[in-house]
Amino acid sequence: MKKLVTICFICLIAIMGGCSQSSSGKDDDSLVLTISAASSLKNVLEELRDEFKKKHQEIDIQFNFGASGSLSKQIEQGAPVDLFLSASNDKFEKLTDLGLIQESATFISNELVLITGKSGDVTLDKTEDLASIEVEKISIGTPSIVPAGAYAKQVLEHFNLWSKIENKIIYAKDVRQVLTYVETGNVEAGFVYKTDAISSERIQIIESVDDASHDLITYPIGILENTDSLSEAKQFYEFLQGEEAKEIWVEYGFTLIP
């Protein structure tokens, strides 16, 4: 099973890489870093990669975005990854305990927000309003694999709402899918990260959820023990924590951890 997962992962990255090179004309001799990252980091990491490439043209970076739980499972099963950026501390710590992470840091955090579509008919003022009969569908990420979904479930349990509205929940494969469900009107409300919410003009933030109602939202980043490109992986790892990168993290709505 482990060998099959590794082969499938390599094929997926190869296809992605082939499409990328054919469309951009990149040098086939350049070194490629494979980075698995939480879906909520997609926009900011793509800009950070572009900035990094200005000074490191010899290094190409391919991203594998998805739910942190799914990504950590791929790594656990042998997927060839150089760096991992997770939205879940417990999933990351499991990889560390297994000896799969050789160096790590945590330097950014995020907020969980309740959102609705701008064109929706339902009026919400706070999380407790989700129990209203006007609200028929609410989307959260699948808690077992999507950290934002796990945080959302904690919030709903904190306000004693989970048992009352569980039948309204529409689960999503990642936080970006929750955002899409709300944007398209397939659900009346959803829980996403602040950084995803401010990237959309089709939704409105009802409230930033009280931090006391859920675990702290942080993003650990680590260099994989089995990387074949340690020097280059460390360069990007250190770049992400540098002064230039910090400005970009903040621009996209993340909070820096001292």
C-alpha positions, 0 to 999 in steps of 0.5 A, spaced: 500 500 500 505 504 501 509 503 495 502 504 491 501 511 494 508 513 493 508 511 485 501 514 485 503 521 488 510 521 483 505 520 477 501 526 480 507 530 481 510 528 474 503 530 470 503 537 474 510 538 473 510 536 465 504 541 464 507 547 468 514 546 464 510 545 457 506 552 458 512 556 461 518 553 458 522 552 464 529 549 464 529 541 465 535 541 468 532 545 474 532 542 481 524 541 483 522 542 490 515 538 492 511 542 497 505 539 500 501 545 504 494 546 506 489 549 501 488 555 505 495 557 504 495 557 496 494 564 494 500 567 499 505 561 497 504 562 490 506 569 491 512 567 496 514 562 490 514 568 485 518 572 490 523 566 492 524 565 484 527 572 483 533 570 487 533 562 486 532 561 478 535 554 479 530 552 483 523 550 481 517 549 486 511 545 485 505 545 490 501 539 492 495 543 496 489 539 500 487 538 506 492 537 512 490 531 514 490 528 507 497 531 506 500 528 512 497 521 511 500 521 504 507 523 507 506 518 512 505 513 507 511 515 503 510 520 498 516 524 496 515 531 499 521 536 501 517 541 505 510 540 509 506 546 511 500 544 515 494 548 518 493 542 524 498 542 529 496 535 531 497 532 524 504 535 524 506 533 531 504 525 529 509 526 523 514 529 528 513 523 533 514 518 527 521 521 525 519 524 519 520 531 520 527 533 521 526 541 522 520 545 524 518 552 526 511 555 527 511 563 525 504 564 523 497 564 525 490 565 522 482 566 525 476 562 524 470 566 521 463 565 520 461 567 513 455 568 508 454 570 501 453 577 499 446 575 495 443 571 500 436 572 503 438 569 510 440 575 515 445 572 521 449 577 526 452 571 530 454 564 530 448 562 535 443 565 529 445 558 525 440 555 529 435 559 526 430 555 522 431 560 516 438 557 516 438 550 512 445 548 510 451 550 513 458 548 510 464 546 514 470 542 512 470 534 514 473 535 521 477 528 521 481 531 515 480 539 515 483 543 520 478 548 519 472 543 520 475 541 526 475 548 529 468 549 526 466 543 530 469 546 536 466 552 536 459 549 535 460 545 541 462 550 545 456 554 544 452 548 545 449 548 537 452 542 534 447 537 536 442 542 534 444 543 527 448 537 525 443 535 520 444 542 517 452 540 516 454 540 509 461 537 509 467 539 504 474 536 502 477 543 504 476 550 506 476 552 499 470 548 497 467 551 503 468 558 500 465 556 494 459 553 497 457 559 500 459 563 494 455 559 489 449 559 494 449 552 495 449 553 503 447 559 507 453 560 511 460 556 513 466 557 517 473 559 513 479 562 515 479 569 515 485 569 509 480 565 505 474 570 506 478 576 505 480 573 498 473 573 496 468 579 493 462 574 493 461 573 501 461 577 507 464 576 514 459 575 519 464 575 525 471 573 527 469 567 532 472 568 539 479 564 540 477 562 546 471 557 543 477 553 539 484 551 539 489 556 537 490 556 529 497 556 527 501 553 521 507 549 523 512 548 517 517 542 517 523 540 512 522 532 511 527 527 513 527 524 507 528 530 502 533 529 497 534 536 496 536 539 503 540 545 502 534 548 497 529 546 502 532 549 507 533 555 503 526 556 502 524 554 509 528 560 511 526 565 506 519 563 508 521 566 515 525 572 513 523 579 513 521 580 506 516 574 506 513 577 513 510 583 509 507 578 504 504 574 510 501 580 513 498 582 506 494 576 506 491 577 512 496 572 517 498 574 523 505 573 525 507 569 531 513 573 535 
